[in-house]
Amino acid sequence: MNHCTTELIQAYILDSLTEIERTEFEDHAFACDHCLVEYVNCIEAEGYPLPILSNEEQFTEQIMSKIAKRDNTSTTASTTAWVRRKSRLLPLVHYGIAASITLLLMTSGVFQGITRLASTIEEAPKQEEPSISHNVMNKALQWINLDELNHGEGKQ
């Protein structure tokens, strides 16, 4: 890995780098702890004054708005990719959860209990009650028999 030279760091501090060199240095210093430490050492050794901010509130708002814009653009693309990936994985997750619950219920004996209950219900003796039409026919026959008895007694 190539580390930044002291001359390059001092040129960065004095703002004498081109925009491309400045961006390359910032990207490298952000990723390389060694160069970042060298940058801090150069600032301390030379006693470079920190910049004086005329309006700190405005500076803070500008930085925060730049961060928000950068996050929104990267978040939108990553969110879209995440939603697509999630929509493909969601059915698999549901199937996995269903299979896990099924295995849990099978090993705990819940299904066996349900099948035993169902078989006892099927094996229970069924009391056959006569149908409504059978009851109506029996009542009608009783009335007819009663009527015959009443008419038969009246003739004798």
CNS distance restraints for C-alpha pairs under 8 A (distance, minus, plus):
assign (resid   3 and name CA) (resid  32 and name CA) 7.99 0.50 0.50
assign (resid   3 and name CA) (resid  34 and name CA) 7.49 0.50 0.50
assign (resid   3 and name CA) (resid  35 and name CA) 6.15 0.50 0.50
assign (resid   4 and name CA) (resid   8 and name CA) 6.33 0.50 0.50
assign (resid   4 and name CA) (resid   9 and name CA) 6.80 0.50 0.50
assign (resid   4 and name CA) (resid  25 and name CA) 7.73 0.50 0.50
assign (resid   4 and name CA) (resid  35 and name CA) 6.09 0.50 0.50
assign (resid   5 and name CA) (resid   9 and name CA) 6.38 0.50 0.50
assign (resid   6 and name CA) (resid  10 and name CA) 6.12 0.50 0.50
assign (resid   6 and name CA) (resid  38 and name CA) 7.58 0.50 0.50
assign (resid   6 and name CA) (resid  42 and name CA) 7.61 0.50 0.50
assign (resid   7 and name CA) (resid  11 and name CA) 6.08 0.50 0.50
assign (resid   8 and name CA) (resid  12 and name CA) 6.18 0.50 0.50
assign (resid   9 and name CA) (resid  13 and name CA) 6.25 0.50 0.50
assign (resid   9 and name CA) (resid  38 and name CA) 7.89 0.50 0.50
assign (resid   9 and name CA) (resid  39 and name CA) 6.05 0.50 0.50
assign (resid   9 and name CA) (resid  42 and name CA) 7.48 0.50 0.50
assign (resid  10 and name CA) (resid  14 and name CA) 6.13 0.50 0.50
assign (resid  10 and name CA) (resid  42 and name CA) 7.07 0.50 0.50
assign (resid  11 and name CA) (resid  15 and name CA) 6.01 0.50 0.50
assign (resid  11 and name CA) (resid  16 and name CA) 5.22 0.50 0.50
assign (resid  11 and name CA) (resid  17 and name CA) 6.07 0.50 0.50
assign (resid  12 and name CA) (resid  16 and name CA) 6.18 0.50 0.50
assign (resid  12 and name CA) (resid  17 and name CA) 5.85 0.50 0.50
assign (resid  12 and name CA) (resid  22 and name CA) 6.66 0.50 0.50
assign (resid  12 and name CA) (resid  25 and name CA) 7.88 0.50 0.50
assign (resid  13 and name CA) (resid  43 and name CA) 7.68 0.50 0.50
assign (resid  17 and name CA) (resid  21 and name CA) 5.78 0.50 0.50
assign (resid  17 and name CA) (resid  22 and name CA) 5.71 0.50 0.50
assign (resid  18 and name CA) (resid  22 and name CA) 5.99 0.50 0.50
assign (resid  19 and name CA) (resid  23 and name CA) 6.14 0.50 0.50
assign (resid  20 and name CA) (resid  24 and name CA) 6.17 0.50 0.50
assign (resid  21 and name CA) (resid  25 and name CA) 6.06 0.50 0.50
assign (resid  22 and name CA) (resid  26 and name CA) 6.14 0.50 0.50
assign (resid  23 and name CA) (resid  27 and name CA) 6.11 0.50 0.50
assign (resid  24 and name CA) (resid  28 and name CA) 6.12 0.50 0.50
assign (resid  25 and name CA) (resid  29 and name CA) 5.92 0.50 0.50
assign (resid  26 and name CA) (resid  30 and name CA) 5.94 0.50 0.50
assign (resid  27 and name CA) (resid  31 and name CA) 6.49 0.50 0.50
assign (resid  28 and name CA) (resid  32 and name CA) 5.86 0.50 0.50
assign (resid  28 and name CA) (resid  35 and name CA) 7.77 0.50 0.50
assign (resid  29 and name CA) (resid  33 and name CA) 6.91 0.50 0.50
assign (resid  29 and name CA) (resid  35 and name CA) 5.45 0.50 0.50
assign (resid  29 and name CA) (resid  36 and name CA) 5.10 0.50 0.50
assign (resid  30 and name CA) (resid  36 and name CA) 7.03 0.50 0.50
assign (resid  32 and name CA) (resid  36 and name CA) 6.36 0.50 0.50
assign (resid  33 and name CA) (resid  37 and name CA) 6.14 0.50 0.50
assign (resid  34 and name CA) (resid  38 and name CA) 6.29 0.50 0.50
assign (resid  35 and name CA) (resid  39 and name CA) 6.08 0.50 0.50
assign (resid  36 and name CA) (resid  40 and name CA) 6.35 0.50 0.50
assign (resid  37 and name CA) (resid  41 and name CA) 6.13 0.50 0.50
assign (resid  38 and name CA) (resid  42 and name CA) 6.11 0.50 0.50
assign (resid  39 and name CA) (resid  43 and name CA) 6.37 0.50 0.50
assign (resid  40 and name CA) (resid  44 and name CA) 6.25 0.50 0.50
assign (resid  41 and name CA) (resid  45 and name CA) 5.91 0.50 0.50
assign (resid  42 and name CA) (resid  46 and name CA) 5.99 0.50 0.50
assign (resid  43 and name CA) (resid  47 and name CA) 5.80 0.50 0.50
assign (resid  43 and name CA) (resid  48 and name CA) 5.57 0.50 0.50
assign (resid  44 and name CA) (resid  48 and name CA) 7.15 0.50 0.50
assign (resid  53 and name CA) (resid  59 and name CA) 7.74 0.50 0.50
assign (resid  55 and name CA) (resid  59 and name CA) 6.33 0.50 0.50
assign (resid  56 and name CA) (resid  60 and name CA) 6.14 0.50 0.50
assign (resid  57 and name CA) (resid  61 and name CA) 6.26 0.50 0.50
assign (resid  58 and name CA) (resid  62 and name CA) 6.17 0.50 0.50
assign (resid  59 and name CA) (resid  63 and name CA) 6.28 0.50 0.50
assign (resid  60 and name CA) (resid  64 and name CA) 6.12 0.50 0.50
assign (resid  61 and name CA) (resid  65 and name CA) 6.02 0.50 0.50
assign (resid  62 and name CA) (resid  66 and name CA) 6.23 0.50 0.50
assign (resid  63 and name CA) (resid  67 and name CA) 6.23 0.50 0.50
assign (resid  64 and name CA) (resid  68 and name CA) 6.09 0.50 0.50
assign (resid  65 and name CA) (resid  69 and name CA) 6.12 0.50 0.50
assign (resid  66 and name CA) (resid  70 and name CA) 6.15 0.50 0.50
assign (resid  67 and name CA) (resid  71 and name CA) 6.02 0.50 0.50
assign (resid  68 and name CA) (resid  72 and name CA) 5.97 0.50 0.50
assign (resid  69 and name CA) (resid  73 and name CA) 6.31 0.50 0.50
assign (resid  70 and name CA) (resid  74 and name CA) 6.31 0.50 0.50
assign (resid  71 and name CA) (resid  75 and name CA) 5.57 0.50 0.50
assign (resid  72 and name CA) (resid  76 and name CA) 5.91 0.50 0.50
assign (resid  73 and name CA) (resid  77 and name CA) 6.69 0.50 0.50
assign (resid  74 and name CA) (resid  78 and name CA) 6.18 0.50 0.50
assign (resid  75 and name CA) (resid  79 and name CA) 5.64 0.50 0.50
assign (resid  76 and name CA) (resid  80 and name CA) 6.15 0.50 0.50
assign (resid  77 and name CA) (resid  81 and name CA) 6.37 0.50 0.50
assign (resid  78 and name CA) (resid  82 and name CA) 6.00 0.50 0.50
assign (resid  79 and name CA) (resid  83 and name CA) 6.07 0.50 0.50
assign (resid  80 and name CA) (resid  84 and name CA) 6.30 0.50 0.50
assign (resid  81 and name CA) (resid  85 and name CA) 6.14 0.50 0.50
assign (resid  82 and name CA) (resid  86 and name CA) 5.91 0.50 0.50
assign (resid  83 and name CA) (resid  87 and name CA) 6.04 0.50 0.50
assign (resid  84 and name CA) (resid  88 and name CA) 6.46 0.50 0.50
assign (resid  85 and name CA) (resid  89 and name CA) 6.25 0.50 0.50
assign (resid  86 and name CA) (resid  90 and name CA) 5.73 0.50 0.50
assign (resid  87 and name CA) (resid  91 and name CA) 7.69 0.50 0.50
assign (resid  88 and name CA) (resid  92 and name CA) 7.79 0.50 0.50
assign (resid  89 and name CA) (resid  93 and name CA) 6.24 0.50 0.50
assign (resid  90 and name CA) (resid  94 and name CA) 6.26 0.50 0.50
assign (resid  91 and name CA) (resid  95 and name CA) 6.15 0.50 0.50
assign (resid  92 and name CA) (resid  96 and name CA) 6.07 0.50 0.50
assign (resid  93 and name CA) (resid  97 and name CA) 6.17 0.50 0.50
assign (resid  94 and name CA) (resid  98 and name CA) 6.13 0.50 0.50
assign (resid  95 and name CA) (resid  99 and name CA) 6.05 0.50 0.50
assign (resid  96 and name CA) (resid 100 and name CA) 6.11 0.50 0.50
assign (resid  97 and name CA) (resid 101 and name CA) 6.20 0.50 0.50
assign (resid  98 and name CA) (resid 102 and name CA) 6.13 0.50 0.50
assign (resid  99 and name CA) (resid 103 and name CA) 6.17 0.50 0.50
assign (resid 100 and name CA) (resid 104 and name CA) 6.14 0.50 0.50
assign (resid 101 and name CA) (resid 105 and name CA) 6.14 0.50 0.50
assign (resid 102 and name CA) (resid 106 and name CA) 6.08 0.50 0.50
assign (resid 103 and name CA) (resid 107 and name CA) 6.09 0.50 0.50
assign (resid 104 and name CA) (resid 108 and name CA) 6.10 0.50 0.50
assign (resid 105 and name CA) (resid 109 and name CA) 6.29 0.50 0.50
assign (resid 105 and name CA) (resid 110 and name CA) 5.45 0.50 0.50
assign (resid 105 and name CA) (resid 111 and name CA) 6.55 0.50 0.50
assign (resid 106 and name CA) (resid 110 and name CA) 6.31 0.50 0.50
assign (resid 106 and name CA) (resid 111 and name CA) 5.87 0.50 0.50
assign (resid 106 and name CA) (resid 112 and name CA) 7.68 0.50 0.50
assign (resid 109 and name CA) (resid 113 and name CA) 6.32 0.50 0.50
assign (resid 110 and name CA) (resid 114 and name CA) 6.34 0.50 0.50
assign (resid 111 and name CA) (resid 115 and name CA) 6.21 0.50 0.50
assign (resid 112 and name CA) (resid 116 and name CA) 6.12 0.50 0.50
assign (resid 113 and name CA) (resid 117 and name CA) 6.17 0.50 0.50
assign (resid 114 and name CA) (resid 118 and name CA) 6.19 0.50 0.50
assign (resid 115 and name CA) (resid 119 and name CA) 6.13 0.50 0.50
assign (resid 116 and name CA) (resid 120 and name CA) 6.24 0.50 0.50
assign (resid 117 and name CA) (resid 121 and name CA) 6.31 0.50 0.50
assign (resid 118 and name CA) (resid 122 and name CA) 6.30 0.50 0.50
assign (resid 119 and name CA) (resid 123 and name CA) 6.06 0.50 0.50
assign (resid 120 and name CA) (resid 124 and name CA) 6.04 0.50 0.50
assign (resid 130 and name CA) (resid 134 and name CA) 6.05 0.50 0.50
assign (resid 130 and name CA) (resid 135 and name CA) 6.61 0.50 0.50
assign (resid 131 and name CA) (resid 135 and name CA) 6.40 0.50 0.50
assign (resid 132 and name CA) (resid 136 and name CA) 6.19 0.50 0.50
assign (resid 133 and name CA) (resid 137 and name CA) 6.20 0.50 0.50
assign (resid 134 and name CA) (resid 138 and name CA) 6.26 0.50 0.50
assign (resid 135 and name CA) (resid 139 and name CA) 6.24 0.50 0.50
assign (resid 136 and name CA) (resid 140 and name CA) 6.15 0.50 0.50
assign (resid 137 and name CA) (resid 141 and name CA) 6.15 0.50 0.50
assign (resid 138 and name CA) (resid 142 and name CA) 6.16 0.50 0.50
assign (resid 139 and name CA) (resid 143 and name CA) 6.30 0.50 0.50
assign (resid 140 and name CA) (resid 144 and name CA) 6.19 0.50 0.50
assign (resid 141 and name CA) (resid 145 and name CA) 6.05 0.50 0.50
assign (resid 142 and name CA) (resid 146 and name CA) 5.99 0.50 0.50
assign (resid 143 and name CA) (resid 147 and name CA) 5.89 0.50 0.50
assign (resid 144 and name CA) (resid 148 and name CA) 6.12 0.50 0.50
assign (resid 145 and name CA) (resid 149 and name CA) 6.14 0.50 0.50
assign (resid 146 and name CA) (resid 150 and name CA) 6.16 0.50 0.50
assign (resid 147 and name CA) (resid 151 and name CA) 6.10 0.50 0.50
assign (resid 148 and name CA) (resid 152 and name CA) 5.71 0.50 0.50
assign (resid 149 and name CA) (resid 153 and name CA) 6.16 0.50 0.50
assign (resid 150 and name CA) (resid 154 and name CA) 6.36 0.50 0.50
assign (resid 151 and name CA) (resid 155 and name CA) 6.48 0.50 0.50
assign (resid 152 and name CA) (resid 156 and name CA) 6.88 0.50 0.50
